[in-house]
Amino acid sequence: MGGAVSCGRDNDDLIDKLKEHGYIKTPLVEDVFRTVDRGQYLLKAHRDQAYKDLAWKHENIHLSAPCIYSEVMEALELEEGLSFLNLGSGTGYLSTMVGLIIGSTGVNHGVELHSDVVDYARTRLVKFIRTCECFDRFEFCEPTFIVGNSLNLSPDTQLYDRVYCGAACPVSHVNYLKKLIKINGILVMPFEDQLQQYTRTAEGTWGVKNILPVSFAPLVVPEEGAQDIGSVKSPPVNPRSLHDLCRLQIRRLLRVKLADKMAPPPRPKRLKRKRRRRRAVSEGYRPRARPTHRHSFEEELLQFMARNNHSSEDDEEGGDGRPPRRTAPARRPAPVGAPSDPPGDDDDDTPYSHSLPLDGVVCRTVSSSDTTPDEDYEDAPSAPPGDEDVESTRPPPPPRPPGPSRPDVVDGQCSDDLCGGGGPPSDEMECSPRRLSEEDAKRGSDGMEEDRDRDGGLEG
């Protein structure tokens, strides 16, 4: 029986294939399979068949297929401190792996029909203890093998937690084997071409589960009336001596120390960084990009001058849509109908005024420009000759839209309706600039200028 997996190159390769196909499921079972090399339990002449998933037999020595042993180990559900009985122990391969799991506090017994096989098993056991490199990692329960028929056990044989039968059980002895386990104990044996698991749930109740279809040779049934029936007694279970207990404890402490020493150093703990509160991103918000280069003061000043200054060429031609640069305050235009300035007064920047005698009433008219030039441009020096290409560091003023002429007095009455027009001007009445500005805003007149709102007015 076997052949479920392909041939392995060595023991580890064979275990890898058994694990890949789902026969080995738990890490503990995998560990003991890797610790006990299957090739050490075959004869030297047959080592080439050790890592094949096939059963091996030579005369009375027999080994089941690796997939069968892996299913048996999983079905036994072994734990530390349990008692185990192997009926048909053979080479001791399975008993050795079980001893690594149940530990020094467990019980490990094996019954084999042939005495030469028992001698072979004991020889393999001694060699394993001496040559196994991983032996010190376990607390080993050394198996004890006896010669006898598994169906001739003494009636006073102790009960076990786990029992395995390595041969097909006849129907007449099924109950006999089931009574060898304790309550909550497990029996694994081949019966009717099935590897079955029996769990004793009560004194006379068992649960049955089929594990795997198998084919085993049957147990040898003793003859009726034979005198040796019940003659096979299980090895006695004696308490350990104080010397053994001390040795086990010392080995346990040394094992722990070596494990701590050989363990890799722990990684240093990384300090947790404080999480920065992220700014909630609202609709329309775009985070500002971080500057990749920090400008110096000189670079920022040059960039500011490049953005706000213009060449003299652009100022003269006005190609960019801006008014030409003025180096001196411009002359204010005279009001409509006013005489021109007398010759020789070109540098006079005072607002032009004139009086018109109308029936003894004098109405003063002010030009549409500002009465006082901007302070910034009044004090600014004019550009020296020959420096027309030098750009000014001050931005040009906004253009001033042209406006209509100031109101006048016609036929002795004020023609401006904003100051309450329609009546003759008097000495007590004066057109208020602030009042004119509010009335002009209400009417929505576009013809009145800011100069009139600030300084213009009619004097009565």
C-alpha positions as a printed NumPy array, in Angstrom:
array([[  0.   ,   0.   ,   0.   ],
       [  1.233,   3.512,  -0.792],
       [  2.346,   5.343,  -3.899],
       [  0.265,   8.424,  -3.113],
       [  3.235,  10.741,  -3.554],
       [  6.288,  10.665,  -5.772],
       [  9.73 ,   9.518,  -4.715],
       [ 11.841,  11.851,  -2.604],
       [ 15.566,  12.441,  -2.908],
       [ 16.07 ,  12.311,   0.868],
       [ 14.021,  12.297,   4.041],
       [ 13.282,  16.042,   3.99 ],
       [ 12.2  ,  15.896,   0.371],
       [  9.851,  13.032,   1.177],
       [  8.315,  14.984,   4.084],
       [  7.845,  18.009,   1.851],
       [  5.847,  15.931,  -0.608],
       [  3.733,  14.383,   2.152],
       [  2.964,  17.822,   3.489],
       [  2.173,  19.149,   0.033],
       [ -0.378,  16.375,  -0.55 ],
       [ -2.053,  16.93 ,   2.834],
       [ -0.952,  13.802,   4.684],
       [  1.05 ,  15.751,   7.26 ],
       [ -1.069,  18.545,   8.721],
       [  0.359,  19.628,  12.101],
       [  3.819,  21.16 ,  12.707],
       [  4.551,  18.755,  15.587],
       [  4.055,  15.684,  13.396],
       [  6.169,  17.267,  10.682],
       [  8.957,  17.954,  13.175],
       [  9.199,  14.357,  14.401],
       [  9.067,  12.982,  10.851],
       [ 12.062,  15.127,   9.951],
       [ 13.909,  14.134,  13.125],
       [ 13.591,  10.358,  12.583],
       [ 15.2  ,   9.44 ,   9.248],
       [ 13.254,   6.656,   7.583],
       [ 16.368,   5.477,   5.753],
       [ 18.005,   4.393,   9.037],
       [ 15.34 ,   1.683,   9.557],
       [ 15.978,  -0.173,   6.294],
       [ 18.797,  -2.543,   5.543],
       [ 21.779,  -1.046,   3.754],
       [ 21.089,  -3.087,   0.66 ],
       [ 17.594,  -1.568,   0.432],
       [ 18.314,   2.094,   1.221],
       [ 17.367,   3.117,  -2.309],
       [ 13.728,   2.338,  -1.447],
       [ 13.687,   4.219,   1.845],
       [ 12.201,   7.486,   0.472],
       [  9.59 ,   6.004,  -1.794],
       [  5.966,   6.148,  -0.75 ],
       [  5.764,   2.381,  -0.729],
       [  5.688,  -0.363,   1.883],
       [  8.906,  -2.322,   2.369],
       [  9.304,  -5.929,   3.585],
       [ 12.291,  -8.219,   3.967],
       [ 11.592, -11.617,   5.592],
       [  9.959, -10.681,   8.939],
       [ 11.025,  -7.02 ,   8.881],
       [  8.288,  -4.785,   7.586],
       [  7.666,  -1.065,   7.15 ],
       [  4.395,   0.507,   6.021],
       [  4.231,   3.273,   3.413],
       [  5.104,   6.804,   4.61 ],
       [  1.607,   8.094,   3.807],
       [  0.106,   5.444,   6.127],
       [  2.394,   6.4  ,   9.009],
       [  1.59 ,  10.094,   8.549],
       [ -2.173,   9.423,   8.695],
       [ -1.715,   7.244,  11.796],
       [  0.299,   9.931,  13.594],
       [ -2.34 ,  12.546,  12.827],
       [ -5.228,  10.273,  13.865],
       [ -3.632,   9.358,  17.238],
       [ -3.736,  13.002,  18.366],
       [ -0.691,  12.558,  20.581],
       [  0.108,  14.761,  23.551],
       [  2.781,  14.915,  26.196],
       [  2.399,  12.452,  29.083],
       [  0.125,   9.937,  27.323],
       [  0.552,   6.152,  27.368],
       [  0.964,   4.345,  24.037],
       [  0.777,   0.676,  22.984],
       [  2.   ,  -0.488,  19.556],
       [  0.648,  -3.922,  18.52 ],
       [  2.988,  -5.281,  15.848],
       [  5.714,  -2.739,  16.54 ],
       [  8.084,  -4.129,  13.858],
       [ 11.236,  -2.044,  13.381],
       [ 10.22 ,   0.499,  16.033],
       [ 10.028,   3.376,  13.511],
       [  6.564,   4.477,  14.619],
       [  7.261,   3.918,  18.348],
       [ 10.325,   6.145,  18.13 ],
       [  8.399,   9.041,  16.617],
       [  5.639,   8.647,  19.226],
       [  8.242,   8.726,  22.021],
       [  9.432,  12.159,  20.872],
       [  5.934,  13.595,  21.357],
       [  4.688,  12.007,  24.595],
       [  7.902,  12.957,  26.356],
       [  9.672,  11.605,  29.416],
       [  6.473,  11.445,  31.476],
       [  4.699,   9.132,  29.016],
       [  4.577,   5.347,  28.577],
       [  5.754,   3.696,  25.342],
       [  5.289,  -0.06 ,  24.867],
       [  5.562,  -2.314,  21.823],
       [  4.552,  -5.961,  21.203],
       [  6.071,  -7.914,  18.313],
       [  5.503, -11.555,  17.328],
       [  9.024, -12.25 ,  15.963],
       [ 12.027, -12.086,  18.261],
       [ 14.508, -11.247,  15.468],
       [ 12.438,  -8.193,  14.608],
       [ 12.5  ,  -7.101,  18.271],
       [ 16.313,  -7.377,  18.262],
       [ 16.453,  -5.353,  15.057],
       [ 14.211,  -2.672,  16.573],
       [ 16.361,  -2.36 ,  19.675],
       [ 19.485,  -1.968,  17.539],
       [ 17.844,   0.8  ,  15.492],
       [ 16.757,   2.545,  18.697],
       [ 20.277,   2.65 ,  20.145],
       [ 21.688,   3.99 ,  16.894],
       [ 19.037,   6.691,  16.736],
       [ 19.803,   7.955,  20.235],
       [ 23.545,   8.094,  19.485],
       [ 23.508,   9.605,  16.019],
       [ 20.433,  11.859,  15.92 ],
       [ 21.564,  15.493,  15.809],
       [ 18.197,  16.807,  17.004],
       [ 17.757,  14.365,  19.861],
       [ 18.551,  16.943,  22.561],
       [ 15.638,  19.114,  21.468],
       [ 13.132,  16.575,  22.786],
       [ 12.332,  14.844,  26.043],
       [ 12.347,  11.332,  24.691],
       [ 10.214,   8.478,  26.043],
       [ 12.265,   5.436,  25.162],
       [ 10.064,   2.579,  23.872],
       [ 10.11 ,  -0.867,  25.493],
       [  9.64 ,  -3.868,  23.16 ],
       [  8.43 ,  -7.337,  24.161],
       [  8.017, -10.578,  22.189],
       [  4.543, -12.085,  21.991],
       [  1.231, -12.327,  20.181],
       [ -0.811,  -9.146,  20.401],
       [ -4.011, -11.203,  20.846],
       [ -2.603, -13.105,  23.869],
       [ -2.289, -10.185,  26.243],
       [ -2.846, -10.809,  29.892],
       [ -6.272,  -9.915,  31.303],
       [ -4.641,  -7.667,  33.863],
       [ -2.922,  -5.586,  31.202],
       [ -3.19 ,  -1.89 ,  31.896],
       [ -5.291,   0.378,  29.731],
       [ -3.654,   2.892,  27.419],
       [ -4.495,   6.339,  26.153],
       [ -3.452,   5.53 ,  22.584],
       [ -3.264,   2.137,  20.821],
       [ -2.179,   1.295,  17.274],
       [ -2.47 ,  -2.084,  15.584],
       [ -0.169,  -2.62 ,  12.606],
       [ -2.095,  -5.538,  11.111],
       [ -5.658,  -6.192,  10.02 ],
       [ -7.808,  -7.173,  12.987],
       [-10.139, -10.163,  12.573],
       [-13.813,  -9.583,  13.271],
       [-13.744, -11.882,  16.296],
       [-11.185,  -9.724,  18.129],
       [-12.434,  -6.215,  17.451],
       [-14.03 ,  -5.798,  20.884],
       [-10.926,  -7.291,  22.437],
       [ -8.773,  -4.482,  21.037],
       [-11.338,  -1.777,  21.747],
       [-11.259,  -2.612,  25.459],
       [ -7.505,  -1.842,  25.635],
       [ -8.07 ,   1.932,  25.608],
       [ -9.213,   4.217,  28.402],
       [-12.264,   6.418,  28.298],
       [-11.529,   9.27 ,  25.884],
       [ -8.733,   7.103,  24.48 ],
       [ -8.118,   6.485,  20.75 ],
       [ -7.531,   3.223,  18.884],
       [ -6.295,   3.26 ,  15.277],
       [ -6.305,  -0.019,  13.357],
       [ -7.094,  -1.414,   9.881],
       [-10.429,  -3.165,   9.689],
       [-12.245,  -4.35 ,   6.564],
       [ -9.854,  -2.57 ,   4.201],
       [-10.25 ,   0.727,   6.027],
       [ -7.954,   2.486,   8.437],
       [-10.346,   3.393,  11.243],
       [-10.22 ,   5.556,  14.32 ],
       [-12.108,   4.426,  17.435],
       [-12.729,   6.849,  20.264],
       [-14.031,   5.515,  23.557],
       [-16.589,   7.999,  24.798],
       [-17.956,   5.915,  27.701],
       [-17.587,   2.485,  29.308],
       [-19.335,   0.645,  26.481],
       [-19.579,   3.364,  23.8  ],
       [-17.147,   4.052,  20.944],
       [-17.133,   6.443,  18.055],
       [-15.858,   5.215,  14.677],
       [-14.32 ,   7.207,  11.832],
       [-12.876,   5.982,   8.544],
       [ -9.546,   7.571,   7.694],
       [ -8.086,   5.901,   4.611],
       [ -8.626,   2.786,   2.474],
       [ -5.742,   0.379,   3.149],
       [ -4.709,  -3.229,   2.712],
       [ -2.88 ,  -4.973,   5.596],
       [ -1.884,  -8.525,   6.402],
       [ -4.099,  -9.963,   9.201],
       [ -3.043, -10.597,  12.758],
       [ -2.079, -14.15 ,  13.656],
       [ -4.963, -15.612,  15.647],
       [ -3.864, -18.023,  18.433],
       [ -5.14 , -21.575,  18.219],
       [ -8.063, -22.579,  20.366],
       [ -7.051, -24.421,  23.539],
       [ -3.462, -23.244,  23.363],
       [ -1.794, -22.998,  26.728],
       [ -0.08 , -19.69 ,  26.012],
       [ -3.312, -17.686,  25.748],
       [ -3.022, -14.678,  28.021],
       [  0.612, -15.288,  28.635],
       [  1.879, -11.98 ,  27.222],
       [  2.21 ,  -9.432,  29.965],
       [  2.893,  -5.799,  29.3  ],
       [  6.043,  -4.293,  30.77 ],
       [  5.553,  -2.914,  34.268],
       [  5.289,   0.847,  34.677],
       [  7.595,   1.8  ,  37.54 ],
       [  7.965,   5.345,  38.884],
       [ 11.17 ,   7.074,  37.912],
       [ 14.002,   7.309,  40.373],
       [ 15.198,  10.572,  41.854],
       [ 18.327,  10.342,  39.74 ],
       [ 16.301,  10.174,  36.536],
       [ 14.075,  13.058,  37.573],
       [ 17.08 ,  15.255,  38.369],
       [ 18.7  ,  14.384,  35.069],
       [ 15.534,  15.239,  33.165],
       [ 15.201,  18.575,  34.947],
       [ 18.818,  19.52 ,  34.267],
       [ 18.431,  18.646,  30.607],
       [ 15.25 ,  20.734,  30.442],
       [ 17.018,  23.79 ,  31.914],
       [ 19.993,  23.396,  29.585],
       [ 17.646,  23.087,  26.628],
       [ 15.936,  26.34 ,  27.53 ],
       [ 19.258,  28.151,  27.968],
       [ 20.573,  26.937,  24.636],
       [ 17.375,  27.883,  22.897],
       [ 17.607,  31.437,  24.261],
       [ 21.274,  31.692,  23.334],
       [ 20.797,  30.434,  19.797],
       [ 17.703,  32.484,  19.15 ],
       [ 18.204,  35.476,  16.836],
       [ 18.444,  38.835,  18.595],
       [ 15.156,  40.682,  18.78 ],
       [ 14.638,  43.579,  16.489],
       [ 14.818,  46.992,  18.141],
       [ 11.473,  48.565,  18.686],
       [ 10.754,  51.443,  16.406],
       [  9.508,  54.556,  18.086],
       [  6.055,  55.505,  16.996],
       [  5.947,  58.841,  15.277],
       [  3.295,  61.269,  16.315],
       [  0.702,  61.512,  13.658],
       [  0.307,  64.946,  12.243],
       [ -3.181,  66.277,  12.043],
       [ -4.077,  66.434,   8.447],
       [ -5.917,  69.476,   7.266],
       [ -9.414,  68.672,   6.145],
       [ -9.672,  69.152,   2.425],
       [-12.811,  71.081,   1.614],
       [-14.323,  71.594,  -1.788],
       [-12.246,  73.898,  -3.893],
       [ -9.232,  73.734,  -1.568],
       [ -5.888,  72.967,  -3.085],
       [ -2.877,  72.449,  -0.817],
       [ -0.027,  74.821,  -1.438],
       [  2.937,  73.264,  -3.126],
       [  6.07 ,  73.363,  -1.036],
       [  8.8  ,  75.54 ,  -2.59 ],
       [ 11.67 ,  73.552,  -3.959],
       [ 14.057,  76.531,  -3.745],
       [ 14.231,  79.229,  -1.097],
       [ 14.962,  82.584,  -2.777],
       [ 17.237,  85.125,  -1.22 ],
       [ 16.223,  88.7  ,  -0.608],
       [ 18.139,  89.943,  -3.643],
       [ 16.448,  87.429,  -5.948],
       [ 13.008,  88.37 ,  -4.663],
       [ 13.787,  92.058,  -5.146],
       [ 14.888,  91.503,  -8.737],
       [ 11.75 ,  89.472,  -9.462],
       [  9.577,  92.235,  -7.999],
       [ 11.274,  94.862, -10.113],
       [ 10.906,  92.71 , -13.237],
       [  7.176,  92.304, -12.64 ],
       [  6.388,  95.957, -11.911],
       [  8.873,  97.929, -14.03 ],
       [  8.626,  98.543, -17.747],
       [ 11.128,  99.642, -20.287],
       [ 11.086, 103.17 , -21.642],
       [ 10.309, 101.78 , -25.074],
       [  7.042, 100.252, -23.902],
       [  6.204, 103.404, -21.971],
       [  6.716, 105.6  , -25.003],
       [  4.921, 103.395, -27.504],
       [  2.234, 102.061, -25.135],
       [  2.295,  98.713, -26.867],
       [  1.264,  96.79 , -23.769],
       [ -1.927,  98.747, -23.247],
       [ -0.618, 100.872, -20.379],
       [ -0.426, 104.702, -20.514],
       [  3.002, 106.264, -21.168],
       [  5.199, 106.912, -18.176],
       [  5.125, 110.516, -16.931],
       [  8.22 , 111.96 , -15.382],
       [  6.524, 115.18 , -14.264],
       [  2.997, 116.2  , -13.329],
       [  0.905, 116.748, -16.421],
       [ -0.685, 120.074, -17.105],
       [ -4.371, 120.178, -16.398],
       [ -6.623, 120.95 , -19.362],
       [ -8.558, 124.184, -19.269],
       [-12.345, 124.07 , -19.033],
       [-14.412, 124.344, -22.141],
       [-14.808, 127.979, -23.208],
       [-11.977, 129.249, -20.993],
       [ -9.197, 131.352, -22.5  ],
       [ -5.776, 129.836, -22.876],
       [ -2.961, 130.568, -20.428],
       [ -1.046, 133.75 , -21.03 ],
       [  2.321, 133.305, -22.667],
       [  5.185, 132.664, -20.344],
       [  3.07 , 130.752, -17.775],
       [  3.754, 127.203, -19.039],
       [  5.24 , 126.095, -15.718],
       [  2.292, 127.318, -13.677],
       [  0.369, 124.28 , -12.439],
       [ -2.312, 126.187, -10.561],
       [ -5.877, 125.523, -11.678],
       [ -7.152, 128.029, -14.185],
       [ -9.984, 130.278, -13.062],
       [-11.817, 133.125, -14.634],
       [-14.798, 135.278, -13.781],
       [-17.725, 136.073, -15.924],
       [-19.801, 139.179, -14.887],
       [-23.411, 138.152, -15.007],
       [-25.68 , 140.732, -13.36 ],
       [-23.227, 141.302, -10.556],
       [-22.866, 137.564,  -9.827],
       [-19.526, 135.91 , -10.255],
       [-19.472, 132.085, -10.696],
       [-16.032, 130.503, -10.528],
       [-15.379, 127.51 , -12.772],
       [-12.767, 124.91 , -11.929],
       [-11.077, 122.608, -14.452],
       [-12.027, 118.923, -14.675],
       [ -8.61 , 117.721, -13.499],
       [ -7.406, 117.343,  -9.9  ],
       [ -6.965, 120.631,  -8.15 ],
       [ -3.82 , 119.291,  -6.528],
       [ -1.452, 116.882,  -8.248],
       [ -0.602, 113.567,  -6.6  ],
       [  1.953, 113.971,  -3.88 ],
       [  4.033, 111.095,  -5.138],
       [  4.411, 112.573,  -8.588],
       [  4.622, 116.199,  -7.476],
       [  7.821, 115.549,  -5.547],
       [  9.252, 112.992,  -7.959],
       [ 12.091, 114.407, -10.058],
       [ 11.844, 114.285, -13.751],
       [ 13.967, 111.844, -15.683],
       [ 17.329, 113.327, -16.594],
       [ 18.027, 113.799, -20.263],
       [ 19.59 , 110.834, -21.935],
       [ 18.136, 108.304, -19.455],
       [ 14.951, 107.56 , -21.317],
       [ 15.768, 103.834, -21.389],
       [ 16.11 , 103.612, -17.61 ],
       [ 13.023, 101.942, -16.154],
       [ 11.31 , 103.669, -13.293],
       [ 10.967, 101.789, -10.052],
       [  7.501, 103.229,  -9.465],
       [  4.431, 101.904, -11.325],
       [  2.602, 104.393, -13.556],
       [ -0.691, 105.916, -12.381],
       [ -3.941, 104.654, -13.836],
       [ -5.359, 106.545, -16.835],
       [ -7.791, 109.342, -16.181],
       [-10.902, 109.258, -18.366],
       [-11.936, 112.592, -19.912],
       [-15.031, 114.242, -18.457],
       [-17.4  , 117.031, -19.344],
       [-16.847, 120.63 , -18.427],
       [-17.864, 122.114, -15.14 ],
       [-21.342, 123.536, -14.716],
       [-21.76 , 127.183, -15.431],
       [-24.23 , 129.929, -14.608],
       [-26.6  , 130.9  , -17.369],
       [-28.947, 133.937, -17.148],
       [-28.17 , 134.513, -13.506],
       [-29.116, 130.994, -12.451],
       [-27.052, 127.907, -11.728],
       [-27.357, 125.384, -14.551],
       [-26.407, 122.462, -12.291],
       [-29.492, 120.655, -10.966],
       [-27.499, 118.81 ,  -8.283],
       [-27.053, 121.839,  -6.095],
       [-30.752, 122.557,  -6.195],
       [-30.486, 124.391,  -9.528],
       [-33.171, 126.41 , -11.076],
       [-32.664, 129.343,  -8.705],
       [-30.445, 132.376,  -8.591],
       [-27.172, 131.951,  -6.759],
       [-26.772, 133.784,  -3.513],
       [-23.888, 134.726,  -1.245],
       [-25.178, 132.388,   1.454],
       [-25.46 , 129.363,  -0.818],
       [-22.396, 127.392,  -1.888],
       [-22.332, 124.148,  -3.859],
       [-20.963, 121.511,  -1.496],
       [-18.512, 119.005,  -3.051],
       [-19.657, 116.206,  -0.713],
       [-23.33 , 116.883,  -1.531],
       [-22.604, 116.907,  -5.229],
       [-20.785, 113.597,  -4.931],
       [-23.751, 111.855,  -3.249],
       [-26.285, 113.291,  -5.7  ],
       [-24.084, 112.374,  -8.631],
       [-23.866, 108.754,  -7.421],
       [-27.652, 108.511,  -7.169],
       [-28.201, 109.808, -10.678],
       [-25.569, 107.475, -12.055],
       [-23.941, 110.178, -14.085],
       [-20.779, 109.083, -15.82 ],
       [-19.819, 112.569, -16.893],
       [-18.86 , 113.89 , -13.452],
       [-15.272, 113.408, -12.429],
       [-13.549, 112.623,  -9.119],
       [-12.04 , 116.109,  -9.005],
       [-15.481, 117.627,  -9.005],
       [-16.577, 115.273,  -6.254],
       [-13.584, 116.213,  -4.088],
       [-12.793, 119.862,  -4.845],
       [-15.221, 121.21 ,  -7.447],
       [-18.257, 123.283,  -6.704],
       [-20.008, 126.479,  -7.407],
       [-19.304, 129.56 ,  -5.386],
       [-22.166, 131.955,  -5.028]])
